[in-house]
Amino acid sequence: MSKAGNSVIGAIAGVALGLTLGVLYAPDKGDKTRKKIKKKAEEARDELAHKAQDLTNEISSRAQNVSQEVSQKYSSKKQDFKSNLDDVVQNVSEKADDVILTLEKKLEELRLKNKKFHTKTKDVVVTKTAGDNIAAKTQKV
């Protein structure tokens, strides 16, 4: 519990104890005693209202401070997240570009190998002769 909360509880307990002791040891007549009790009760009510207002103000101030801190931290974390996300997107984009370039180089290498292969390859012509012997002829393309 906060200091202000403890103060309010202490004030209430003090007022109650003071009123009780005042009534028990009052040397005055009933009318005067009742007036004193009424006056003390009003003073206690005013003090309690003042303490309650102080406590309300303190709680309100702390809540506002916490709200501002949370808002600032949220804003900071949001900005950090956006920055990190931008870095990740940039990094992934660069990696994707690297992969595309590598694949394009490999594709070009394969095209060159395929072109060389086709220029060196000879077509094989299969002919069937009598007696089911298969003869093969090659010719350059």
C-alpha positions as CSV (number, residue, x, y, z in Angstrom):
1,M,0.0,0.0,0.0
2,S,1.2,3.5,-0.7
3,K,2.2,6.2,1.8
4,A,-1.0,8.1,1.1
5,G,-3.1,5.0,1.7
6,N,-1.4,4.3,5.0
7,S,-1.9,8.0,6.0
8,V,-5.6,7.8,5.3
9,I,-6.0,4.6,7.3
10,G,-3.9,6.2,10.1
11,A,-6.0,9.3,10.1
12,I,-9.3,7.4,10.3
13,A,-7.9,5.3,13.2
14,G,-6.6,8.4,15.0
15,V,-10.0,10.2,14.7
16,A,-11.9,7.2,15.9
17,L,-9.6,6.7,18.9
18,G,-9.7,10.5,19.7
19,L,-13.5,10.6,19.6
20,T,-13.8,7.6,21.8
21,L,-11.3,8.9,24.4
22,G,-12.9,12.4,24.3
23,V,-16.3,11.0,25.1
24,L,-15.1,8.8,27.9
25,Y,-13.1,11.5,29.6
26,A,-15.3,14.5,28.9
27,P,-15.8,16.7,32.0
28,D,-18.5,18.8,30.4
29,K,-22.2,18.4,30.2
30,G,-24.0,16.4,27.5
31,D,-24.7,19.4,25.3
32,K,-21.1,20.6,25.3
33,T,-19.8,17.1,24.8
34,R,-22.1,16.5,21.8
35,K,-21.0,19.9,20.4
36,K,-17.3,18.9,20.9
37,I,-18.0,15.5,19.3
38,K,-19.7,17.1,16.4
39,K,-16.9,19.6,15.9
40,K,-14.3,16.8,16.1
41,A,-16.3,14.7,13.7
42,E,-16.5,17.6,11.2
43,E,-12.7,18.2,11.6
44,A,-12.1,14.5,11.0
45,R,-14.4,14.5,8.0
46,D,-12.6,17.5,6.6
47,E,-9.2,15.9,7.3
48,L,-10.3,12.7,5.7
49,A,-11.7,14.5,2.7
50,H,-8.4,16.3,2.3
51,K,-6.4,13.1,2.6
52,A,-8.7,11.4,0.1
53,Q,-8.2,14.2,-2.3
54,D,-4.4,14.0,-1.8
55,L,-4.6,10.3,-2.4
56,T,-6.7,10.8,-5.5
57,N,-4.3,13.4,-6.9
58,E,-1.3,11.1,-6.2
59,I,-3.0,8.1,-7.9
60,S,-4.0,10.3,-10.9
61,S,-0.5,11.6,-11.2
62,R,1.1,8.2,-11.0
63,A,-1.4,6.8,-13.5
64,Q,-0.6,9.6,-15.9
65,N,3.1,9.0,-15.5
66,V,2.7,5.3,-16.1
67,S,0.6,6.0,-19.1
68,Q,3.2,8.3,-20.6
69,E,6.0,5.8,-19.9
70,V,4.0,3.0,-21.5
71,S,3.2,5.3,-24.5
72,Q,6.9,6.3,-24.9
73,K,8.1,2.7,-24.6
74,Y,5.5,1.5,-27.1
75,S,6.4,4.2,-29.5
76,S,10.1,3.3,-29.1
77,K,9.6,-0.4,-29.5
78,K,7.3,0.2,-32.5
79,Q,10.0,2.3,-34.1
80,D,12.7,-0.4,-33.3
81,F,10.5,-3.0,-34.8
82,K,9.9,-1.0,-38.0
83,S,13.6,-0.4,-38.2
84,N,14.5,-4.0,-37.7
85,L,11.8,-5.1,-40.2
86,D,13.2,-2.7,-42.8
87,D,16.6,-4.1,-42.2
88,V,15.3,-7.7,-42.6
89,V,13.4,-6.8,-45.7
90,Q,16.5,-5.1,-47.2
91,N,18.7,-8.1,-46.3
92,V,16.2,-10.6,-47.8
93,S,16.0,-8.4,-50.9
94,E,19.8,-8.4,-51.3
95,K,19.9,-12.1,-50.8
96,A,17.2,-12.7,-53.3
97,D,19.1,-10.5,-55.8
98,D,22.2,-12.6,-55.1
99,V,20.3,-15.8,-55.7
100,I,18.8,-14.5,-58.9
101,L,22.2,-13.4,-60.2
102,T,23.7,-16.8,-59.3
103,L,20.8,-18.6,-61.0
104,E,21.1,-16.5,-64.1
105,K,24.9,-17.3,-64.3
106,K,24.2,-21.0,-63.9
107,L,21.5,-20.8,-66.6
108,E,23.8,-19.0,-69.0
109,E,26.5,-21.7,-68.3
110,L,24.0,-24.4,-69.0
111,R,22.9,-22.7,-72.2
112,L,26.6,-22.5,-73.4
113,K,27.1,-26.2,-72.5
114,N,23.9,-27.2,-74.2
115,K,24.9,-25.2,-77.4
116,K,28.4,-26.8,-77.4
117,F,26.8,-30.2,-76.8
118,H,24.4,-29.8,-79.8
119,T,27.2,-28.6,-82.1
120,K,29.4,-31.6,-81.3
121,T,26.6,-34.2,-81.3
122,K,26.0,-36.3,-84.3
123,D,22.6,-37.6,-85.1
124,V,22.4,-41.4,-85.1
125,V,20.3,-42.8,-87.9
126,V,19.1,-46.3,-87.2
127,T,18.2,-48.5,-90.2
128,K,16.9,-52.0,-90.2
129,T,18.4,-54.4,-92.6
130,A,17.5,-57.8,-93.7
131,G,18.1,-60.4,-91.0
132,D,17.2,-58.0,-88.2
133,N,20.7,-56.6,-88.0
134,I,20.6,-53.0,-87.0
135,A,23.1,-50.7,-88.5
136,A,23.8,-47.2,-87.3
137,K,25.0,-44.3,-89.3
138,T,26.2,-41.1,-87.8
139,Q,26.3,-37.8,-89.5
140,K,27.2,-34.4,-88.3
141,V,24.5,-31.8,-87.9
